[in-house]
Amino acid sequence: MLNRLLRPAALLASAGAITLLATACGSGSPATSGNAPAYAALASSPTCSQLRTQNPDLAGKTLTNAINPHTPGYESISVSDPTKYEGFDIDLGEAIGECLGFKVNYLPVAFDALLPTLQSGQANFIISDIYATKERAASADFITYSKVNDGVLVAAGNPKKLTGIDDSLCGTTSALNKGFVEVPLVEAQSAKCQAAGKPPAQTALFDNNADCVQAILSGRADAYINDVNTVARFVKDQPDKLARATAVTLPYSIGIGVPKGQLPIRNAFTAALTEVQKSGLQTQLSQKWSLDESAIEAPSLVTAS
Amino acid sequence: MESFLHYLSMPYLLDGILITLQATALGFFGGFALGLLLAGMALSRNRVVSGVARTYSVIFRGTPLVLQLVFVFTALPHVGVVLSPIMAAGVALAANEATFFAEIFRSAVLGVDKGQTDAARAVGLRPRTVLRRIIGPQAARAAIPAIGSEAVSTMKNSALASIIAVPELTLRSNQLASATFDYFSIFFASGVMYLVLTGAITGLQLTIERALDLSRVGRRGRGRPAVPSTVNEVSVIETPVATKELTATRNVNGVVSRAEAVGRARVALSISDVHKAFADHEVLRGIDLEIRKGEVVALLGPSGSGKSTLLRLINHLETLDTGKISFDGIEVGYRDAGVPLPEREVARQRVDAGVGMVFQHFNLFGHLTARENVAVPLRWVHRVPKDEALAAADHLLGRVGLSGRAHALPRQLSGGQQQRVGIARALAGRPQVLLLDEPTSALDPELVQEVLEVVRSLAVDDGLTMLIATHQLGFAREVADRVVFMADGTVLEQGPPQQVLDTPKHPTAVRFLRAVHTVEV
C-alpha cells in the first residue's frame, strides 16, 4: 500500500532533486564579456595602464552591471544572439572594463530596481541610460557622460497635437516606465492643468519601454516621453504607426551609477571615462549605435551632498 | 505565424524554460517542505507554536509575492545574505507557497474522519504511527488535486521572478520583445510554452490521482488472493483469545456455575466515582462498576445516558474529570498520582491493559483492505512482520466468516461485514477486555444477527471480558452475565439480565424497556 503511495512521491522527489542539482550547477544570467579585447588601443594607453596599476582591486575581477535591457541602441539583448546584451551603454561599460582590467557581468532588472540592486550589492555599477538626478543621487553616486535630450513619442499624425511637457498634455495619458524622471514632470504638469481648470495629465506606468510603446499602439496611451534617440528608434521601427512630436530639453545628464561614497571605484570610473572620451571612443560608439542626437559631456559628479 | 514558430523553437527561450522549471521546483519543493512544517505547527496544541505558524501565514499570505521577491533579492544583502537571483526567487516562492501548502495539508488532515483517529488510538497506535499510517495516507489522497493546482500556480508565479533578474521564460520574452519589437509573436510563443509546462503538471497530477484511486484498488486485486476459506461463515469459531476457564467450568458443573465462576473471578476492570462533563453538560455523574474477568456486561439505557462516553473514558479516548478507572492496577492515561500521560505512553498502556474497542460506525481504516485493517495492531503495535501479520489477519477474518472478502476495501463491504472486520481488528491485539459501543446500531436490521453471532461466540467460546453498550434486549438477555441500566449519567439499576429486564424497579427503566420492547416486537 505504502509503496504505491510512495512511488509517485519518490518520482516527484527525484525530479525535484535533479532540477535542484541543475540549478546548483547552473546556467545563471547571460554574461557577455567577450574574450578578445575589443578596445585594445584604449586598454594599452598609458592612462589605462596606470589606472590598472593604481586599482589592483578592480583588475582581473568581474564586476556586475545592473541594466534594464529594454532600450534598443542603449541596452537590449542582441537579436542575432539573445544570450548577449548590446548597445551603447553595454559597449561603454565594456570599454571602461577593459581600461580598468575587469570583465563585465550583467544583471537585468526592472528600471525602478536598478538603484536598489546597486545598493544591495547585487551589482557593482549601473550603466543603463539612467538620468543622474539629485533624488537618485541619494541612492548612488553618478558620473555623467552625456546630456539629456528627450523626445515625445506619439501615434502617427500626433492626433492629440502634443507639443511637449506643457498644457497640451492636459487630458491625455503618458505611458512611462516606473521610476522615470519624466513621471514627476508629467505629474507636476497635471497639477498645473487642474489649477487651470483643465482635465489632469494622466500617467500609465510600465516596467519596460516595449510595454509603454504597446500602450500607444493599442490606444491606451497618447504619449511616451524618453531619451530622444530611443524615441527615434521606435519611430524608425514603425514609421506608419508612430511619430516623434517634439523634443524636450531636460536639465539632466545621463550618468554611470556607482555605490555611494566608494571613492576608489568612483575615481577609477571617472578617470577611465575621461580617457574613453579623450580617445574619441565615445563619439565612435554613439555613431555605431545611431545615437545621432547625443551630446557628449565631460564627466562630472552628481552626488547627494 | 512564421515568426511565432521561430520563437517557439528558439534556443534562447527554450533555455528560459529550464530556468522557469528550476525556479518552480525550488518554490514547489521548498514550499512543500516548509508547508508540512507549518501545517504541523498550526495543528499543534501548543499555542505558541501554532501562533508562530499563524503569524507566518498572515505575513507571507498577506503580502504580494512581488514585494517578497524584491525583499529577498535586494533587502537581505543588507544583512549579509546575498543569494543569486535564482536562489532568491526560490526562497521567496517557497516562503510564499508554504502558506498555501500548509492550508492544503491542514484541511486534508482535518478532513480525515475523526473516527479514524479514534480507531487508531484504540488499537494502541502511537501518535506518530497514527499520523504516518492512518491519517497521512488518507490526507495525502485528498490533497493531491490541490497540490497539483498549487504546482501550476507556483510555475505561473515564477514569472514574477523576472523582476529580480532571473533569466526565466518571461524575462527572456520581455527582453526579446524589447529588442525585436515583435511583441505579439513572442508572447504567444511563450504563452504556448507555459501551457505545455502547466499541462504536463496537470497530467502528472491526474496520473498520481489515478495511481492512488481507491476505487480501482479492488479491481486490481492487492497482493496474493487469500486462501479460499472452506469453513462455514461464523459457525466455526476457534479460540485464539485463550481463557476457557469459564466455559470449562460450565461444562463440568452445569449452567448455574457460570455465574458462580464469574463471581469468583478476579476484578478485571474497576470504575469508581467517574464524572465527566462536556462544557456545561454533565454526561456522567458518578459511575461505580466492577467487571470481573470473563464477565459480559450489557450497558442499557436511553440515548444520551452516557454509555458511549463511559466506554470512551475506559480506554482514555476521552479524559476523566474526576474518578478512577483501573485495569488490574493500570490506569490508562494517568501516572500513579493521577497525572496525565503523553499520548504515546497512553498508547502503550492501552496495549498493556489489553483493552480493545469496537465502534458503532465501525471506523475501519478507509484506505486499507479488510486484512490490512485487521493486521494493523499486529504490524504497527506488536511489530509482527508483515507476512505473518497478514496471515494472522486472514485467520481472524476466517473466524468472523469473511475469508472471501479479505482483499475488499471497507467501502466495498456491507455494514455487517465491516463490523465483523472491526471485531476481528479489535481481536488481533489479543485484548483482555473488549469494549463494544453499540456495535449493531448503525446496521440494517437484516445485518444485525451476523454481528451478534460473532459477539456471542466471543462470550460463550472465548470467555472474553466484554462491556457492550447495546439496545438489543434479547441479545443482552441471552449473552450478558449482568445488565447495567444507565440514565442521565448514573447507574439506575443492575443485576442478572432476567431481573433487570423482566422486573425493572426504576420507573425510567420500566419506561425505556417497554419502549424498546415495543419496537423489537
HADDOCK unambig.tbl for C-alpha pairs under 7 A between the chains (distance, minus, plus):
assign (segid A and resid 5 and name CA) (segid B and resid 212 and name CA) 6.59 0.50 0.50
assign (segid A and resid 8 and name CA) (segid B and resid 208 and name CA) 6.37 0.50 0.50
assign (segid A and resid 16 and name CA) (segid B and resid 25 and name CA) 5.88 0.50 0.50
assign (segid A and resid 16 and name CA) (segid B and resid 29 and name CA) 6.86 0.50 0.50
assign (segid A and resid 19 and name CA) (segid B and resid 22 and name CA) 5.65 0.50 0.50
assign (segid A and resid 19 and name CA) (segid B and resid 25 and name CA) 6.62 0.50 0.50
assign (segid A and resid 20 and name CA) (segid B and resid 22 and name CA) 6.57 0.50 0.50
assign (segid A and resid 20 and name CA) (segid B and resid 26 and name CA) 6.88 0.50 0.50
assign (segid A and resid 23 and name CA) (segid B and resid 22 and name CA) 6.02 0.50 0.50
assign (segid A and resid 29 and name CA) (segid B and resid 166 and name CA) 6.87 0.50 0.50
assign (segid A and resid 29 and name CA) (segid B and resid 167 and name CA) 5.56 0.50 0.50
assign (segid A and resid 69 and name CA) (segid B and resid 175 and name CA) 6.45 0.50 0.50
assign (segid A and resid 70 and name CA) (segid B and resid 175 and name CA) 6.05 0.50 0.50
assign (segid A and resid 70 and name CA) (segid B and resid 178 and name CA) 4.92 0.50 0.50
assign (segid A and resid 70 and name CA) (segid B and resid 179 and name CA) 6.71 0.50 0.50
assign (segid A and resid 71 and name CA) (segid B and resid 178 and name CA) 6.83 0.50 0.50
assign (segid A and resid 72 and name CA) (segid B and resid 179 and name CA) 5.66 0.50 0.50
assign (segid A and resid 76 and name CA) (segid B and resid 175 and name CA) 6.68 0.50 0.50
assign (segid A and resid 76 and name CA) (segid B and resid 178 and name CA) 6.93 0.50 0.50
assign (segid A and resid 76 and name CA) (segid B and resid 179 and name CA) 5.56 0.50 0.50
assign (segid A and resid 77 and name CA) (segid B and resid 175 and name CA) 6.29 0.50 0.50
assign (segid A and resid 77 and name CA) (segid B and resid 176 and name CA) 6.62 0.50 0.50
assign (segid A and resid 77 and name CA) (segid B and resid 179 and name CA) 6.04 0.50 0.50
assign (segid A and resid 78 and name CA) (segid B and resid 179 and name CA) 6.98 0.50 0.50
assign (segid A and resid 79 and name CA) (segid B and resid 179 and name CA) 6.43 0.50 0.50
assign (segid A and resid 79 and name CA) (segid B and resid 180 and name CA) 6.57 0.50 0.50
assign (segid A and resid 82 and name CA) (segid B and resid 12 and name CA) 6.19 0.50 0.50
assign (segid A and resid 83 and name CA) (segid B and resid 12 and name CA) 6.70 0.50 0.50
assign (segid A and resid 107 and name CA) (segid B and resid 165 and name CA) 5.80 0.50 0.50
assign (segid A and resid 108 and name CA) (segid B and resid 165 and name CA) 4.88 0.50 0.50
assign (segid A and resid 109 and name CA) (segid B and resid 163 and name CA) 5.56 0.50 0.50
assign (segid A and resid 109 and name CA) (segid B and resid 164 and name CA) 5.61 0.50 0.50
assign (segid A and resid 109 and name CA) (segid B and resid 165 and name CA) 4.96 0.50 0.50
assign (segid A and resid 110 and name CA) (segid B and resid 163 and name CA) 5.59 0.50 0.50
assign (segid A and resid 116 and name CA) (segid B and resid 74 and name CA) 6.12 0.50 0.50
assign (segid A and resid 117 and name CA) (segid B and resid 74 and name CA) 5.71 0.50 0.50
assign (segid A and resid 120 and name CA) (segid B and resid 74 and name CA) 5.06 0.50 0.50
assign (segid A and resid 120 and name CA) (segid B and resid 75 and name CA) 6.41 0.50 0.50
assign (segid A and resid 120 and name CA) (segid B and resid 77 and name CA) 5.37 0.50 0.50
assign (segid A and resid 120 and name CA) (segid B and resid 78 and name CA) 5.79 0.50 0.50
assign (segid A and resid 121 and name CA) (segid B and resid 77 and name CA) 6.77 0.50 0.50
assign (segid A and resid 209 and name CA) (segid B and resid 178 and name CA) 6.98 0.50 0.50
assign (segid A and resid 210 and name CA) (segid B and resid 177 and name CA) 6.75 0.50 0.50
assign (segid A and resid 210 and name CA) (segid B and resid 178 and name CA) 5.02 0.50 0.50
